[in-house]
Amino acid sequence: MRKYEEDTNAASSMKDFLGSWESNLYTPFECILTSRGWLNSNSDSVSLPTPSVRALEKKLTLFALQLAVLEKAATGLGTLGFIWATVVLLRGFAITLDKTDFWFITIILLIEGTRIFSRSHELEWQHQATWSIADAGVNSFRALRSTSHLLIGSVKGIFRPILSVPKQVNHTRELTKTNGPASPAFADHRRMPTRTWKSSDVPLLPFSQMVFLSRNVSKLLYWLQILSATACVVLSLMKLIRHNYGEVQKGDTDKRNRQSALNIFYALALAEALLFLTEKAYWEWKVTCHKLLDEVNKECELGPSGLISIRRFFYDAYSKCVNGSIFDGLKMDMVAFAMDFLDSNSPDEQLIGVRILQQFALNVRFSDDTLQKIGINILVIERLVEMLNWTDPQDEEIRRSAAEILSKLAGKKQNSLRVAGIPGAMESISSLLQTNRSSSGAADEIGEKNIIFDHANYGSWTFNHLGLVILKKLARDHDNCGKIGNTRGLLPKIIDFTHVEERLLKDKNVAASQILTVKRSLQVVKMLAHTSGATGKHLRREISEIVFTISNLGDLLRCGENHSMLQKLGIDILTSLALEEDATERIGGTGGILKELFNIFFKEGTPDNENHVRNAAGEALSMLALESKSNCYRILKLDVLERLVGALEVPLLRVNAARILRNLCTYSGADCFNHLKGVTAATPTVLKAIMSEENKLQEVMIGLAAHVFKFMTPQESSVKFEKAGITEAELANELIHILRKHQYPPIQIPRIRRFTIELAIWMMRDKVTNVGIFKDLGMEEVLEAVLETTAELESFNIFSGTVGVSRHSTTIHSLVDTALKLLAE
């Protein structure tokens, strides 16, 4: 919001600039958004660092390492046994082996070879099954119970025509289990068939898609390994227990080491098979009995569909440990895993990735670490921004999740700069603000017609809200505000959301979502209008030139008494826009704006927690009257002068009432002299305030006094002094005290010395006796000190941030010269 004319408090200016207008009172619906992470109850304050949380996926990577140790140990023993059999037994003793041992060794080698082959390919097939088979691969014993049903179905499938295969190919997502119910509106929408096969749906043989689809191969390989290892244990134990290796004749040197060699081979085979079965038993014990994957999913708070992501992550970690170093899997984490999936061509993998990032970004325990990792990866940010443009109904969840992640990411300044710096980012965010407004541009009802949940139109409230939240966070940076203003069609969309019908404003049971969207749009407009410098000037001009802006704000003033926060935001926007001369004239020329502002300003019986709205209205009126002769004339026509004089006695209103009266006296013009005669009634109140108050109130009262006395003759002014019980000498002494007290221009009251000198000049011109009083008080010395300490801060009426606006026509040096000349006479 634009900084008010007399208030140059640096702290308040910075607070405004950072968006401190956020209300501390939230509707029940906003509380839900807070829990979802869309709305931060203290979003504009500096967030305290949250304690780091141990990466919960470490349980999975450690489990994968433990399994890999057993797997590699078993594989090593199997390799050693294979070498022993081929080099020592079959080559050295093949002709001397007993027939039974020969076939036992041959069978063991064949089944072990089969197992090793199956194992080397099982993980590859499991990767293809992790997101389509809910229980296969991980919960293998549960998968066995369903295998019989599959076999029965496969027998029937053999006799089906081969042409039926393509009809079973599923081109839609299999990840249908989401955190919320699916919308009926999407029932008829399906993703267009892709040009490639989905790996889990490939029919390997032209007989039955039930058994020979690639998604079922991992089951077959899994049980083939179990049976192979079990057979190896049985055969090895049989030979080790019986030791029936055949008799060795005395002197038969070819067979003297045969028994030891066979014992070594059968022991190696037994140890290898037992290690493998131990690995599988440990797998099932941790996964099925202790539900490790479910536990990690619960701790990560990924929801019902998160188990698919957890399974996929575990298989990737296990594959790395088995295929490379056993420590490779320890380097994986869920965030990096999810970011890799974002760039996938598979919709299922994209959904897995964006779901994980969404949950981690919105979870207060993981958000800092997650957003930091996303923020330093510009390719991931670009991908998320790209997803905002996906309007295929099948991509709704991906698009919404990407918007939620970006809304959190933009909350940090450095990340917001990266987001806004991506080419086309603002256009992508603008795509979230699509509504079903009529083509004529007229504002429809914000309820059923504007903010809807009709997926067919794909302009739901959720996306509108997220778009506005992202823009609000981006608008905290000055450069981003310029980019928002330069994006074609974006400002009109934002302004469009500030419209709300009278029916809904006066309805106490209106949906919180509708009011919240209006609030967010007003906050964005306020931040844009508050921008300083040339960028702010351009934005204020662009905003005021949109024909619906001022009329929408006028509707809020007229009918928004039930929504004080909306009124406050609307008034703040008007105050900021009034920095520009053209906008000031547009606001004053729009019917009812000035009148409604006065109605709010003078409204009695307002609860204490809504008094800020009355103050805001007073500030806006003061700004609209500043340097605007036409607006001053319009205000005088409203016959509010007497009420403004009376407001000088009301503690809540007196500062702004004094500002408005001073501007009316200064900028109304000579033809309004008679209309302003009534302001002289305020003289006693003004004089008492000058003598008894300090800081801001004292400053505005001195400024008003310097102009009020212009409407009185010397005799009339003497009467006013008597009525106030104050002598001119006492007032002169107070003015000298003020100049000495404020040797340097205070930032809170930058114009107090200017107003003091103006009042002293009037007093010396009004009565010659006052010249002597000021001389005796040392006025000349004080004025010389003012010349030496004059600052640029004292040269402006108002400020936009740290930039001065509306320079005073008369400089401090000119005022001092005038006063010194009067003292010299």
N, C-alpha and C positions, 0 to 999 in steps of 0.2 A: 504494500500500500504506500501511496505517496505520503511523504512526510509532511506533516501539517505546518502551517506557515510559521508559527512562533516556536514550535517544538522541534529543536534540533538535537535532542538528546541522543548521543551516539549509541548508547545501549539499546534504547527503544528502536532506533533505526535499524540496527543490526538484527534485533529480534524480529522486527517486521519483515526484513529482507529474507530471513530464514524461514518465514512462514509461520509465525507464532499465532496466527489467527485460528489455529485448530481448536475446536471446542473441547472442553473437558467433560461435557455431558454427551453421552452417546446413547442412541436408541438401542433397543434389544437386538435389532438386526445388525447394527454396527458391532455389537459384542460378538456376534457369530462371525463376522468378517475378521475381527481381531483374532479369534481362535484359529481361523483359517490362514492367518498371516497376511490377509489382503489389507487390513486396516490396523495400524499401530496406534494404540491409545496415546502414545507419546511420541508420535512419529517425527515431530519437528525438534525434539530435544536431542542432545548428544547421548547416544546409547552407551550404557556402561558395558565394559568388556565382559563377556560371559566366560565362565571357566571352561577350559578345553575338555572335551569328552573323549574318552578312550574309543578308538575305532572299533566298533562292535564286530566288523567283519574279520577282525584278527582271529576270532574263534574258528572261522571257516578256513582261513589260510593256514592256521596251525594244524587243523584237522587234515587238510589236504597234504601238508608236509608229512605228517605221521603216516598217512596211507601210502604216500610215495616211497617212504623209507621201507615199508613192508613190501611194497610192490617191486621195488628195485632189488631188494634182498632176495625175494623169491625168483625174480628173473635171473639174477646172478647165479643162484644155485641151479636153476634149470639149465642155464647155459653150460655151467660146469658139468652137470650130469650128462648133457647131450654130448659134450666133447669127450667125456670119459667113456661113454658107451661107444661112440663112433671110432675113437682112436685106440682105446685099450681093449674093450670087450669084442666089438664086432670085427675089428681088424685083427687083433692079436689072438682072440680065443674063439672066433666065430665057428671054426671047424671042430673045436673041442667042447663047445657049449652043449649042454643037455637041450633036447628039443623043446622042452617046456620053458627053460630059461630064455632060449632064443626068441620064442614067440612072446613071452612076457616082456622082454626088453623091447622088441619091435613094437608091440602094442603101446607100451608106455611112451616110447618116443613119438609114435604117431599121435596119441592123444595129447601129449605135451606140446607137440608142434601145432596141433589144432588149437590148443588153448593159447599159446603164445601168439598165433596168428589172430585169433579172435580178440585177444587183449589189445593188440596193436591197433586194431580198427574200431574197438568198442567205443572209445571216447569220441571218435569222429562221428559215429552214428548217434551217440548220446547228445552231442551238441545240436543235432538237427531235431531232437525229440524233446528237449527241455522245455520248450514253450508251447508244445501242443499236446503232450501226454502228461497229465497231471501227476501220475504216480509212477510211471515207468522209469527205470534207470536208477532213481534214488531209493524209492520204497519198493524194492524188488519183490519182497514177500507178498506185499499187497497186490503187486502187479500179477503175481502168479494166480491169485484167486480169480482174476478177470480173464486170464489166458484161455481157460476152458471155454468160456463163452465166445471168445474170438475164434477159437478153432472150429467150433460148431458153425459159426457164421461163415468161416472161410470155406468149409466144405460146400455150403450152399452156394457160395460165390463162384465156385469152380464152374458151375453149370449155367451161370449167367452169361449173356452175350458179352463179348469183349467191347462192343460199342457202348456199353453202359459205363465204362470206366471214366470217360471225360465228364460225365454228368456228376460224378462224385467229387471232382476236383473243386476244392473250396478256395475261392479267391478273396474271401473276406478274412478279417482278422480272427484269430483264434483267441486272442486276449480279450475276451468279452467281459470278464469279471472285473468290474470297476468299483470305485468307492461309492457310487450312487446308482440309482436305477436308470436304465436306458430310456431315452425319450421315445414315445411312440411315433413321434414325427420322423424318426430315423428308420423306422421299420421298412420302408420301401426304398431306402437309399442304399446302394451297394457300390463299392469301389469298382471301377472299370477293370476288367480282367487285364492282368499284366502280360507282358510279352515273354516272360520266362516262367519256368515251373517253380513252385514252392517246394523246397527240398524234402519236406516232410510228407508231401503228397505224391511223390514220384512212384508210379506203379512199375516195380522192377520186372515183374513177369506178367504176361497177358492173361492171367487166369483168375486172380483174386486180389482186388485192391485192399482187402481186409488184412491179409497176412503179409503180402509181398510189397506193401508200401514201405518206403524207407524209414518211416516213423516207427515201425515195428521191428526193424532189424536189430536195434540195440538190445531188445528183449531176448531175441534169439541168441545173440552172441553172449549175453550175460549168462544165460542158463547153460549154454554150451561149455562155458568155462567152469561153472560149478560142477557139472557132470564130469568133465574131464579131470578136474582135480580130485573129485571123490573116487573116481575109478583108479586113479594113480595111487591114492592112499590105500585102497583095498588091495590092489595087486602087489604093491611094495610090502605091505604088512604080511600078506600071505607068504611071500618068499622069505622075508626076514624071520618070521616065526618058525616056519618049517625047515628052512635051510636044506631043502631037497635039491641040491645043485648037481647031484650025480656023484658016483664014487670015483675016487682018484686011486689008480693002481700005483703000487710001490715002484718007484723008478720012472714013473711017467712025468717027466719034467715039464711037459707042455701044459699040465693041469695043476701044477703045484700051487700057483697063485690065483687060480680061478675063483675059489671061494672068497678070498679077501676082496678081489676085484668086484665080484658080484655084490658083496655086502656094502662096499662103498657106493656102488651105483644105486642100489635100492634105498640106501640111507639118504643119499642126495635127492632122489626122486621123492621119497617120503617127506623130507624136510622142506623141499620146494613146494610141494602140494599143501602141506600143513601151514606154511607161511601164507600162501595165497588164501586158503580158507580162513586163516586168522584175520587177514586183511578184510575179507568179505564179512566175517562175523563182527569185526570191529566197526565196519561201515554200517551194518544193519543195527548194531547196538546203539551207536551214536545217532543215527538218522531216524530209525524207526522207534526204538525204545525211548531214548532221551530227547527225541525230536529237536535235534540241534538246529536244523534249518528253520523250523517253526519258531524256535526260541530267538534266533538272530533276527528273523523277520519281525517278531513282536517287539524286540528291543529297538529295532530301527524304525518302528512305527510306519511300515510301508503298506499296511492294510492287507485285505484278503488277496489282492492280486500281486502283492509283493513277493509271495513265495516263488512265483515264476522267475522273478528277477534274482532272488537269492540263489535258486537252483542253478540258473545260468552262470552266475558269478562263481559259484563253487566249482562247477565243471571246468570253467576256464582256468581257475587257479590250480585245480588238480592236474589238468592237462599240461600246464607249464611245469609243474613239479615232476611229472612223469617223463615228459619229452625232453626236458632240459635239465638244468640243475635243480636239486630238490628245494633250493632256496628261491627259485624264480617266482614261485607263487606268493611268497611273503611280500613281494614288492607291489602286489596289486592292492587297490582300494576301490570302494564302491563308486566314488565320485569320478575317478579317472575311467573306470569301467563304463559308467553311464555316458560320459562325454564321448567315448569312442563309438558308442552305439548311435549317437545323434547323427553321425555322418554316414550311417548305413543306408543302403537302398531298400532294406526290408522295413515295411511299415511296423511289423511286430517289434523289431529291434529298436526302431525309433521310439516306439511307445514305451518300451522297457526303459530306455535311457532317460526319456523326458520325465517319466513317472518318478524314477529314483531322484533325479535332480530337483524335481518339484518338492517331494517330501522332505528332502534334506535341506533345501533352501528355506522352507517354511517352518521347519522344526527349530525351535530356539536353541536346542542343544548342539545342532550341527550346522546352523546357518552360517556362522562366521567363517568356519573352515571351508564350507562348500562354496560360498560366494567369493572367497579369496581365490580359490582354485579356478573358478569360472572366470573371474575378472581378469586374470593374467593370460587367459587363452582367448585371443581375439577371434580365432576360427570358430570356437564354440559360441561366442557372442553373435557372430555373423550368422551362424546356423539358427540360433534361437530367433533372431530378428527375421530371418527368412521364413521361419515357420508361422509368423504372424500373418503372412499373406496366404496361407493355405485355407481355402474356402470350401474344399470338398467336405461334405457332411461327415464322411468317415474320419476326417482328420480333426474333428472338433476337440477331442480330448488333448491331442498333441498341441493344437493351437492354444487352447486355454492354459495348459500347463506351461508352455513356453512364455505366455504373457505373465503368468504368476511369477515365474522365475525372474523375468526381466523387471517386474515391479519391485521385487526384493533387491535385485542387483543395482537398480538405479538409485536405491536409497543411499549408497555411498558415493561421494562426489567423484572420486577418481573413476569408478566404474560408470557413473552416469556420463562422464565425458567420453569414455570409450564407446558406450552404446550410441550416443548421439553422433559420434564421429564416423560411424559406419555409413557408407553411401546408401541412401534409400531408407535409412532407419526411420525417419520421421514419416515417410510415406507408408511404411509398414505399420507403424503405430496408428496412423490415421485410418488404416483399414479396419481397425478395431472399433471405430466410432460410427460404423454404418448404422443408419436407422431407416425406418420405413416412412419418413416424412413424405408428404405429398409433393409431387413434382412442381407444383406452383410455388413452393417455398413457404407457404403459410404454415404456421406451427400447429400441428395436430395435438390432440390431448396426450399428455405425457404418460397417462396410465396405460390403457389397453392398446393405444395406437403408437405410442412412441417407444416406451421401454417394454419389450415383449419377450416372451420365452418361446417364440415360434421358430423352431430350427429350420423350417423351410425357407424363411426369410433370412436366416443366419445373421440377425442383427440383435441378438439377445442382450439383455441387461448385463450379463456377466462380462461380455467382451467390452461393452461400452464403459463399464465401471473400471475394468482393468486398464483400458486405454487411458482413461482420465487419471488414474493413479500413477501410471508411468509418466505421463506428461507433467503431473504435479511435481514429481521428484526430479525430473529433468530440468524443470523450470527454476530450480534453486540456483542454477548456474547462469550467469549473465549471457555467456555465448550460446548456451542452449536455447535461451529465450529468443535470441535472434533467429536461430534455425527453425524454431517453431513458427515464428511469424513469417518466415520466408517460404514455408512449405505450402504449396498451392492447395487451397481448399480446406486447410486444417483449422484456421481460425473460425470460419463460419460454422464448421461442425461443432467446435467447442461452444460457441455462442448459442448454437441450436439447443444444447442441453440446458442452458440457463432458463429456458422457457418452461413455465408451469401454469396450468389453468387455475383460475380463481376457485373453481369447484374443489380442486384438490388442495389448494392452500388453506381453505377454510374447513376442510374435512379433518377432524381430529383423529380419525381412524385410517388415514392415508397410509399406504404401505411405506415402510421405512426405506425400502430400496429406491423408490421414486425420489424421495426427498434427498437421499444420500447422493444420488447421481447429480441432482441439481447443485448440491453443496460442493461436490468435487469440481464440477465445471466452473463454478464461481471462484473457487480457490485458485484454479489454474488461471483464469482471466485476471484475478487480482494480482497474482505473481507477475504476469506478463505486463500488466499496466504499471506495476511498481518498478519495473526495470529502469535503471538510470542511464544517463548518457544519450548518445545519438540513437542507440538501439531502442531505448525506452520511448524516445520521442516518436520514432517510426511505429512502434507497436501501439502506442496510444492513439495515433492517428488512424492506423488500420482498424483497431477495435471500434473506435467511435464512428468510423465510416460505414460499418456494417449496420444496416438499417434496423435490425432487430435488437441490437445491444441495449440501447437506452430504453426502448419500450419494454423489453423483458425485465429490466431492472425496475422500471416504474411499476410493473405489475407486482413485483415483490414488495415494494414499499406500500402499495395500496392495499394488498390483500394478505400480506404475510405476517400479521400480528401473532399468529400461532407458531411462527418459526423465526424467532428473534435472530438466530445465527445466520439464516439466509438473508435477513434484512441487513444485518451488520456487514456481511460480505458484499452485498449489493451496494451499500452506502460507501464502503471503502473503495470499491471500484470507481464509483462516481467521483470520489475525492481525488483519486489518482488521475483519472481522465481530465479533470479540471486543470491539470498542469498545462494543458494545451489550450490555446485561445479558441480555436475552432470547436474543440470538444466542449468547452465551457458554454459557448453560445448554443450548441446543439442541445445540451442538457437543459439549459434555462429555457430554450424555446420549445421543449417537449412538454406538452400539456400535463400539469399536475405534479411534476417532479418537485418543484420548489415547495408547493403546498403540502405534499405528503411528507417532505423532510421536516417542515415546521410542525406538522401534526405529531410526528414522532418525537421531535425535540421537546415540545410542550406537553406531551402526554403524561398525565398524572396517574398515580396508583400503580406505576410500573414496579414489579419486584426488583429487589436489589441486584439480583443476578442478571438482570436485563438492562441495567442502567448504562452499560457500555454501548448499547444501541443508541440511546439518546445523545451520549457524548459524540458518537460517530456522526450522527445527523448534524450536530452543531458544527463539527469540523468541516463536513461537506458544505454546509451553507456558507461558512466563512470563506472557503476556497472558491466557491462559485461567485461570491460577491467581490472577490479580490480582482482589482483592475478590470472589472466588467461593468460598465455604465448601464448596459441594457439589463443585466441581471439585478443590479441595485434598484433600478426602476421597477422591475417586476416584483421584487420583494416589497418595496414600499406600497405597491398597489394591493398587496395582500393584507394591509392594515395590521401589521404585527409589531409595529414600533413600540407601542405601549407595553405589549407583553414582553418584548425584549428588555425594556427598561426594568420591568418587574422581575425578570429572570436574574438581574444582577444581584438580587437579594437571596437567590437560591444557591446554596453551596455547590450543588451538582452542575448547575448550568451557567454560573456566573462567568467563568473563563471564556467559554465559547460565545456567550451572549455579548461580552465585551468585544470580542474579536469581530463579530458580525456588525455591531454598531459602529466600530471604528472604520471598517471597510465601507459601510454605507455613508458615513460622514466624509470619507476621503474620496470616494470614486463616483458618487451620485451625480455630481455636476451642479452648477449654479442654479439650474432650473428646478432643482428639488429642494432648495433652501427652506421653503415654507413647510414642506413635508417633514423635514428633520428638526423643526423647532422643538418638538416634543422631547428630543433627546436630552434637553437641558434639565429635565426632571431627575436625571440620574446623577447630577453633579454631587450632591451630598454623599451619596453612596460611593461614588468614585473617589472622592477626597478621603473619606474614612479608610477605604481599602489601601490607598497609597500610603497612608500614615501607619497602618497597623499590619499589613500583610507583607509577604516576602516572595522572592523568586517569580514564578510564572504569573501568578495572580497580580502581583505588584506591577510587573512589566506591562501586562495588557491593560491594566487600569490607567497607568501613566500614558500609554499610547492613546487610549480613549479620551483622557482628560485634555490632551493637547489639541484635540479637534472639537470636543464638546464646547469649550470656552469660546470657540469662533462664532457660535450662534448666540452669544450674549454681549451686552454692552458692559462697560466697566461697572456701572451701577448694579446691573443684574448679577454680575459675578461676585460683587461684594456681599450681596444678599445671600448667595449660595454658600459663601465661606462662613457667614454668620450662622446659617442654618445647620451647617455641618459641625460648627463649634471649633473651627480651625482657622488660624490666622494665616495670612500670606507669608509672613516671616517664618512661621513653623513649617509651611510647605517648602519654602526656599531652602531652609536648613536641611530638610529631609532629602531634597534633590541633591544638594551638595554631598550629603552623606552617602547617597547611592553612587554617585560618580567616584567618590574616593574608595568606596568598598569594592567596586568592580573595576579595578584598574586595568584588568585584561578582560576581553569579551568572553564571558562564560558560554559554553556550548549549549547549556540548557536555556539560557535567556540571552540570545545574541544581540537583541535590539534594545535592551534596557537603557543603554547609554544614549542611543539615538533618540528614543522617546523622551528621555529626561531632558536632553538639550532642547528638543522641540517645545516641551512644556515651559522650560525656563525662558526661551525666546518669547513665547506668548505672554508670559507674566511681565517681562520687561517692556514689551510693547503696550500692554494693557495699562500699566501704571508706571510712571517715571520713578515713583518711590521704591519700586521693586528693584530698580537698577542699583540704587545705593545699598539695599539689603544684600544683593548678590556680591557686590564689591567687598562689603565688610566681611562676608563669609569666605572670601578668597576664591571667587569663581574663576578669575583669570588664570590663576595657578593651576586649578583643576583642569581647565580647558586645554592648557598647554600640555598637560600630562596625557590628555585624551589624544591629542595629535600625535604624540610619540608612540602610542600603543594601538593605534587604529589597525584593525585586521580586516582581511577580505570577507571574513564571516559576517561582518556587520553591514555588508553591502547588498544583501539579498533579502527579499521578502520570505521566500520559501526555499526548500531544498528537496531534491530528489536523490536520496541516499546522501552521498557526500558532494553532490554537484549542486551548485547554486542555481536557482531559477528565479526569474522576475527580479531583476536588479532595481534597487531604489533609484528614482530619478534624481534625488539629491544626495550627494555624498556626505559623509561625516565631516570632512574637511570644510565643505561649504557651510554646514550648520555651525561649526565652531567659529568660522570667520564671521558669520552673521552675529553670533552671540558676542564675540569680542568687540565688534563694531558698536553694538548696543551698550556694552559696558564702557566704551570709550567716550560716549556722548556725554 
